[in-house]
Amino acid sequence: MKILIIGDNPQVTGGVCNYTRPLFDKLSKIEKIYYLYSSSRVNPDYNLLFNTKILKDTSYRDGDVYKIINSDNLTKNYDNLALDISSEKNDNVFEKFIIEIKPDVIHIHEIIGFSSNMISIAKKYNTKVYVTVHEYWWLCPHRVMVDFDRKICEGPSDMHKCSYCVHLQRKHHPKSSYTKFRFALKNQFPKMFDVVSYGKGMLTSFRKETPNAVAKENLSFGNHDYSSFQDKKLEDVLSARLNNNIEALNLCDKVIGVSQDVKNILTKYGVQPEKIIVQHIGSNIAEISSEHNKQVDENKIVFGFIGGVGYYKGVHQLVEAFISMPDEYKSKAIVDIYGTYSEGYVKAIKEDILGDKKYSSHVIFHGRYQHSLIGDITNKIDISVLPSLCADTAPQTIFESFSSGLPIIAPKVGGFSDFVIDNENGLLYEAASVADLKNKMMYIIDNPKKLDIFTRNIKKSKTLDENIDELLALYRSK
C-alpha cells in the first residue's frame, strides 16, 4: 500500500509536526510512505527563476520527502482567499505528482501552501482520502478561530463579523506578491538583501530590531465595533471559501476529529456526521513515559507551563492569576514557564503584570528547552497549567503532562475536556477567566494532597504505535 502524508514542513518544531514527523518515520517501516509539504512556511522556498514545482527534499535521506516550491499559496492568503479553494499552479503540479507516484491513500494533516481542491483531484483517480483536523483552517482563514478582539470565536456563523476580521488582517499583512518577491530576493541575493534591508528603501520594514527596541505586545482583549463596516464582496468570498471547504471535506472517505469538540464544530458547519470519526492522536512521549518522582512540598506548590509561550496559549493569564492571589498564597507557589517566547510578549508580562510586585520573582521564564529533557522538566513541577485562549483541538502538551504523571489545570474549551476530567485527574476552569483560574490554583494550594489523587487517576495516553494500528485499519477498510 502506498500512502501519501501531507503535512507541515518537517523543520517545524512543535504543533502538528511533533505528530506527523514521527508518524512518517514509523509508518515508513511498515508501508511505502511519501511525505509532501509546502516550503512556504519555514525558510520559504521562492525563486525568481523557477515555476511552481514539486521537488524531492534531499536533506531527508531516509524516506521519500517532497516539497512544493514557489507555491502560489502562503500560510495565510488574506489578500486572495480564493487560493484556499483552488490554486491552479499548485493544483496542476499536485495532480502530476499523484499521477506519478500513484498513492492508494492520501492523508492530509496540514494544508498550508495548498488548496482544498486537492481532495477532488485525488478522488478523480479513485484514491482514498482522509483528513485529520488538527486546527480550523477549513473554517477560518486565521486558522485558530480567534476573533479580532483576540477572543475565542464560535466559528463562521456571521460572515459580517468574519469579513471585518479578515479586513483587519489585510491591513497588517503585506500583499502576497510582495512577500513572495521578498523571499525570492533574499534566497537568491542574500548579501544584497541584507544591505538593502538595513538601509532606506522598499525593504526597510524588515530591518532587524535591537533588543532595546523590542515593542511590548498588547495583552488586553480588544473591543472593536464593526457594526458600520460593510464589505459584501468580501463576505461573499468568505462564504464561498467556507462552502467549498465543507464540500471538500464531505468528499473524503473519512474526516478525523482529534477531539469530540472538533466533530461538534465541523458538524455545526455542514460536514456530514457520518463522515467524521473522533480519534485521539497517539504520542511518542507515551511510549517513553517517566514516573513522576517529585515529592510535593506543601509550602511551595510548583505550577508549570510547557510549550510555545505566546498570547493564544494564555501564559499572561496564568501570570495574572498568580499575581492576583493573596500574598499568603503567592508565598506558597512558584510558576515555572518553559518554552520559546517572543521578547515583546514576555517584556509586556514582566513590565505590565509583574512589575516590582511582591513575589514577582516567583514567576520564572526558563526559555527554550530540549524535547529530550521533558522528563527532567516535569519532575520539577507539581501540576501543569495549559491556559489556552484559543480552541486548541488536542495539544501535545496534554500528552507530555499526563505521560509524565502530571495532573492538569485547563480551560473548558476545545479538546481539553476529552482528556482532563474535572476533579479527577485535574481541574477545569471557565475559558479565559483569570478569576476562575486563580481560584483553581488557590484550591490546589489549600488542598495539596489532591495532587497525589489526581496523579493516580491519570490514564495511560495512547501511543503512536496504537494510533498507527488504528490508521492502517482505516486505510485498509472498504
N, C-alpha and C positions, 0 to 999 in steps of 0.2 A: 504494500500500500504506500502510495506517495502522498505526503502531507505537506502542504504549504502553510506555514505560520506567517501571518502578517502582524508585525509588532513594532515597537518603538526602536529607535537607534540603540543598539546594544551597549554603546558607550555611556548611556544614561545610567546613573546610579540612583536607585530609589524608584518608587512608584511601580508601574506595571512591569518595567524591565526586571525588577527583582523577582518577578514571577516567570516572565516569558524566556529570559535568558537560561535559567536552569531547566525550564521545561523543554526547550530546544535541545540542550545538551543531553538530557536523559532520553528523550524520545528518539534522538539520533542513534542511540544504541539498540533500538528496537525496530524502527521502520526507516524508510527513506524520507528524510525531512529536508525541506528547504525553508529558509527564513528570508523574508523580504521586509525592508523598511525604507522610509524616506529619509534622505540625508538633509532635509530642510530644517531639522530641529536642533541638532548639536553640530557645531562647526559646519554650517550649511555649505553644501557642495554645489556651488554655482560657478559656471564658467562661460565667458562671453563667446567662446569658440565652439561650444558643443550644443547639440539639441537635447531635448529631454530623452533620457535613455535609462535602461536598467543594466547595471554592471555587477560583476562579481566583486565582492569586497575581499580583496586579497589579504587584508590584515587579519582575517579569521581563517586560519589554515585548517582547523578541524571543523568541517561542516560546510554545507552549501549556503553561504550567506550572501544575499544580493541587496543592492540599494538602487533606488531611483534617484538620479541626479538631475539638476536643472528642473526640478518639479515646478509645475505651474502653481501648485498649492503650497502655501505656507502653513505654519502651525495654526494660525488664525487668519481667516480670509475676510476680514471685516469689510474691506472695500470692494469685494467681489464674491458675495456669498453663493452665487450660482456655481462656483467652482466646487463647493462641497457636494453638489448634486451630480454634476457632470464636468469632467475636466478632459477635454478632447485629447491633448497631448499625452497626459498621464494614462488615460483610459486606453489609448491605442497601444502604447508600449506595454501596458499590463496585459492586454489581450494577446499580443505577440508572445509575451513571456509564458503565459499559461498554455498556449498552443505548443510552445517548445518543450516545456517540462511535463505537461500532461498530468497534473495532480489529480488524485482521486478525491481529496478533501482539501478545502481551503478553510482555515480557521483564523478569523480576524479578531485580534485582541486590541489593536490600535490602528486608527485610520488617519492619523496625522500625515499630511502630504498626499493623500489620495482622495477619491470621491466615493460616495455611496453607490455610484453606478457600477463599480467593480463587482457588486453582487449579481446584478442582472447579466453582466458579461460572463461571469463564471457559470451561471445557470444555462447560458446558451450551449455550453459544452457538457451539460448534464453532470457538472461537478457538484458534490455535496458542499454546502457552505454553512459554517457555524460562526456565530458572532458572540463573543463574550463581552458583555457591557461592564467595563471597569469604571467608566466615567460617562458623563451625559452629553458628549459631543453630538450624539444623534438628535438630541432635543435642543441643545443650547450652543450657539457658536462660541460662547465663553467657556464651555466645557464643564464648569464646576457648579452651575446653577446657583450663582450668587449674583444678586442684582446690583444696580448702580449705586445703591446705598451701602453696599458690601454686607447685605443681609441675606440669609438663606432664602432662596427663591422657590416658590411652589412649582415652577415649571412654566412652559409657554402657553398659559391659559389666556393671556391678554397680549395680543400682538402689538397693541399700542404701547404697552409698557416695554415689551421686548425691543421695539423699534427705537425707543428712547435710549435703551441700554446700549444697543449697537451704535447709535448716533454718537454717544459719548466716547465709546471705544474708538470710533473712527477719528475723533478729534485728537486722540492721544497716540495713535499709531500712524507711522508714515505710510505712504502709498506702497503697495506690494511691489510695483515695478521699480521704485526707488530702492526698496530694501534688497531686492534680488541683485540690482546693479551694484549696490554697495558690497554685498557678499562676493560677487564675481570679481570686483576690483581688488578687494582685499586678498582673495585667493591667488589672483594672477600677478598682482603687483604689490606685494606686502610692504616693501620698503617705501614706495611712493605713497601708499595708503597711510602709513604711519606719519610721514612728513605732512601730508595734506590734512590729516585729521587733527594734528596738533596746531595747525595754522588757521588762517582765516579762509572761509570759502564754504562750499556746499556741504562739507562733511564735519563742520565744527561741532555739530550736535553729538558727535561720537568721541569727543575728547575724553581722555581719562580724567577722573576726578582725584584730587589728592585726599588723603584721609580726613583732613580738617574741613574739606569742602562737602563732605557727605551730608546730604539733606535728610532730616528726620522724616520718617514715614508718618502720615496721619493715622492715628489709632482709633479714631472715632467713627461711628456709623454716620452715614450721610443723611440728609433729609431733603431730597430733591422733590420739587413739584413739577411733574411732567404733564400736567393737565392741558397746558396751552401748546405743547409740542404736537405737531402733526407732520407725518411723512407717510402718506398712503402707499406710495410706491415701495418704500422700504418694508412696510407691513406686508405687502403682497409677496415680496421676495422672501421674507421670513416664513410666511405661510407655505409658500412653495417648497422651501427648504425642509420644513417640518414634514409636510405631506409626502414628499419624495423619500425622505429618510425612513419614515414609518413604512411606506410601501416596500422599500428595500429590505427592511428587517422582516417583513411578512413573507418575502420570497425565500428567506433562509430555511434550511432544514430544521434548525433549532436556534433559538436565542438563549444564551446562558446568562442568567442574572446571578451575580456573585453574592447577593443577599435578597431577602424577601422584599425589602424596600424597593430594590431595582425592578422586580416584577410588578409590584403595585404601581409604580410610576409609569413604566412602559405601557402597561395595560390601560391606564388612565388616558394615555395619549394615542391609543389606537393600535398597539401591537396586539395581535390575536393571543389570548391567554394560552391556548393550546400550543402555541409556538414557543412559549417561554418555559424553561425549567430553571429552578433555583439550585445552583450547585456551588457550594463554597469552594474556593480555590485551596490547593494544597500549598504547603510551605516547606522549604528545605530546612528551615530552622526547627521544625517539629521533629525532624529525624535526628537532630543533634541537641535535643533539649537538655538543659542542665538543671540540676536540682537547685532550688533557691535556698541558700545556706545562711543568709543574713539573719541574725538574731534581732528582733525588734527592740529598740531602745525606746521605752515609753516616754522618755523625756526629750527625744529627738526623732520624730517621725520624718522619714525622707520621702517626699513626693517627687516623682521623676517624670520627665518628658523625654522621649527618644524619637527622633525623626527630623524632617525638614522644619526648620524654625521660621515660620512666616505667618503673615496675617491670617490666612484662611485656616491655618492649623490652630489658631486661637491662643498662642502662647502668652500673648499680652493679657488675655483674660485670666489665665492661670496666675500670672504675677499679680494682677489686680485683686483676685480673690484672696491670695495670700496676704497682701499688704493691707487689705481691709479687715482682716481678722483682729480681734483684740490682742493686746501685747502678750497676755498670758498664754495665748495660743501660738502666736508667732514665735515666741521664745522656745516652743517645743517642736518647731517644724523647720525643715530645710527643703528648698526647691532646687533640684538638680536638673539642668536643661542640657541635653546632648543633641547636637546636630548642627549642620551648616546653616548659617544665617546671613542675612544682608546687614551691612553696617548701619544703614538708615533705620531699619526696623528695631534693632537692639538698642541703638542710640536713643530712640524715642522711648522705649521701655525704661531704660536706665534714668533718663532725664525727666520724663513726664509722669512716670508711675512710681519709680523707686525714689529718685532724688536722694536726699540725705535723710530719708525717714528712718526711724528706729527699726532695726532688724532687716534693713535692705540688703545687708551683707549676707543674709541667709538665702538669697537668690543667686545662683551661680550658673553662668553660661560657660559650658565646657568646650563648645565648638565642635568641629567635625570629629567623627570617630571612625575607627576601622570596623567594618561589619564583623570581622572575626572576633572583636572584643565585646560583642553583645553580652555574652555570659558574664564577663567581669563587671560590666556596667550594671546589669540587672541585679547583681549581688550586692550592689551598693545602695539599692533602692528598696523601699518597703511597699509602695503602691504606685502604679503607673497612672498618669493623668493624660487623657487624649482629648483636649478641649476644642475639637474642630468647629469652625464656623461655616463649613460647607457640608453638603450631604455626602460625606465620604461613604463609598459603597461597601468596602471591606478592606480597610488599610492594613498593610503588612505589620504595622506596629501592634495590632491586636495579637497576632500570632507570635511575634517576638516576645511580648509580655507574658502571655499565657504559657508559652513553651518554656519559659524560664521560671514559672511558678509565681508570677506577679499578678495580683488582682488589679482591676482597672476601674478608674472613675471616668465616665464618658457621658456625652450628651445624648438625649433622646432624639437622634437624628440619623438619617442614612442607615447604614447596616450595623451600627453598634449593637442594637438590641437583639440581633441574631446571635450574638456571642456573649455579651455582658448581661447576665441575669441579675436584676436589681436585688441587692441584699443577699445574694447567694455567692457569686464569685466576684462581686464588685458593686459599684453604685452607679445609678443613672441619675442625671440631673436635667432640668429643663434647658433646652438648647439655647445657647448664647446668654444665659443668665449668670452673671458674675455672683449675684447674691446666693443663688442656689448652689453653685459650685463651692462657694465659701462655706455654706452650711454643711456640705458633704465632707469637706476637708476637716472642719471642726468636729464633725461626728466621728471621724477616724481618730482624731487626736483624743477625743473623750473616750473612745472605745477601741483601744489598740489591739485588744485580744481578738477583735473581729478579723484582723488581718490573717491570722492563722486559719480561721474558719473559712474565709474566702479562698485562701490558697488551697485548702483541702478539697474545695468544691470545683476547682478548675478541671475541666475535662481535657483530655489529650487532643491537641489540634490535628487536623488532617495532614498527613504527609504528602509530599509531592508524588511519591510512588503510588499512593492510594488514589490521588486525583488523576494520575495518568491512566490507571486501570479504568476509571470511570469514562475518561475521554475516549480511550480506544474502544470501549464497548459501544459508545455513542457513534463513533465513526463507522463501526462495522455493522451497526443496526440497519435494518431495511426501512 
